[in-house]
Amino acid sequence: EVVHFTTPKAQASIAANTYVISGPSQTKKIQELLPSILNQMGPDSLQHLKKIMQQYTSGMMGSGAPAAGGDGDDDDVPDLVENFESAAAL
């Protein structure tokens, strides 16, 4: 399910790295929105979407669950340690 904004309004505070999308919204299934999304996509985007769908379906058939989009290795997130300031200095 996705949150679909019918008339979105965007606000940003770049200094605080904060972005807000507001307005009337509905929760919908992606299948409901896909026909209107496809009309807005270019040929490169359609090829990318096909590739994602192939990965998704092969992940579902192989493991019974959707593919996670990665190998599960979170190298960019450090492990939580007692003194996180010394870990951050590394």
C-alpha positions as CSV (number, residue, x, y, z in Angstrom):
1,E,0.0,0.0,0.0
2,V,1.1,3.6,-0.7
3,V,-0.1,7.0,0.5
4,H,-1.4,8.9,-2.5
5,F,-1.7,12.7,-2.2
6,T,-4.4,14.1,-4.6
7,T,-3.1,17.7,-4.3
8,P,0.3,17.6,-2.6
9,K,2.0,20.6,-1.1
10,A,5.7,20.4,-0.4
11,Q,7.5,22.4,2.3
12,A,11.2,22.2,3.0
13,S,13.7,23.5,5.6
14,I,17.0,22.8,3.9
15,A,19.0,24.0,6.9
16,A,17.2,21.4,9.2
17,N,17.2,18.8,6.4
18,T,13.5,18.4,6.8
19,Y,10.9,18.0,4.1
20,V,7.1,17.7,4.5
21,I,4.5,16.6,2.0
22,S,1.0,17.5,3.1
23,G,-2.5,17.6,1.7
24,P,-5.5,15.4,1.2
25,S,-4.4,11.8,1.0
26,Q,-5.7,8.2,0.6
27,T,-4.1,4.9,1.2
28,K,-4.2,2.8,-2.0
29,K,-2.7,-0.3,-3.4
30,I,0.0,0.3,-6.0
31,Q,-2.0,-1.7,-8.5
32,E,-4.7,1.0,-8.5
33,L,-2.2,3.7,-9.3
34,L,-0.1,1.8,-11.8
35,P,-2.0,2.7,-15.0
36,S,-1.7,6.4,-14.4
37,I,1.9,6.1,-13.4
38,L,2.8,4.1,-16.5
39,N,1.5,6.9,-18.7
40,Q,3.9,9.3,-17.2
41,M,7.0,7.1,-17.5
42,G,9.5,7.2,-20.3
43,P,11.0,4.2,-22.0
44,D,14.1,4.0,-19.8
45,S,11.9,4.0,-16.7
46,L,9.7,1.3,-18.1
47,Q,12.8,-0.9,-18.7
48,H,13.9,-0.3,-15.1
49,L,10.4,-1.2,-13.8
50,K,10.5,-4.4,-15.7
51,K,13.9,-5.3,-14.2
52,I,12.6,-4.6,-10.7
53,M,9.5,-6.8,-11.3
54,Q,11.7,-9.6,-12.6
55,Q,13.9,-9.4,-9.5
56,Y,10.8,-9.3,-7.3
57,T,9.1,-12.3,-8.9
58,S,12.3,-14.3,-8.9
59,G,12.8,-13.5,-5.2
60,M,9.3,-14.6,-4.4
61,M,9.7,-17.9,-6.2
62,G,13.1,-18.7,-4.8
63,S,12.5,-18.0,-1.1
64,G,8.8,-17.5,-0.7
65,A,9.4,-13.9,0.2
66,P,10.1,-10.8,-1.8
67,A,13.7,-9.9,-2.6
68,A,15.1,-7.4,-0.1
69,G,17.0,-5.3,-2.7
70,G,20.3,-6.0,-1.2
71,D,22.4,-8.6,0.5
72,G,21.3,-7.6,4.0
73,D,24.8,-6.2,4.8
74,D,24.5,-2.7,6.5
75,D,28.0,-1.5,6.1
76,D,27.1,2.1,6.3
77,V,25.4,1.8,9.7
78,P,27.9,1.3,12.5
79,D,27.2,-1.2,15.3
80,L,25.9,0.3,18.5
81,V,28.6,0.5,21.2
82,E,28.8,1.8,24.7
83,N,30.8,5.0,23.8
84,F,29.3,5.9,20.4
85,E,31.4,9.1,20.2
86,S,34.7,7.1,20.0
87,A,33.1,4.8,17.4
88,A,32.0,7.8,15.3
89,A,35.6,9.2,15.3
90,L,36.8,6.1,13.4
